[in-house]
Amino acid sequence: MGLSPQEVMGLSIFEYLAALDAVCEESEGDKKLSATEKDELWEWLSSG
């Protein structure tokens, strides 16, 4: 997020959620899992 712990603690809830939303929007291109990640996730889910 690029903020120090002190800066985060100084934010209001609204400011924190707005910053979090901005970070999420930046990484939207990474939403799909690779085939390897899908297989690993399925193995983990199946083992439980």
Helices and strands as residue ranges (DSSP letters): H 5-10, H 13-26, G 28-30, H 35-47
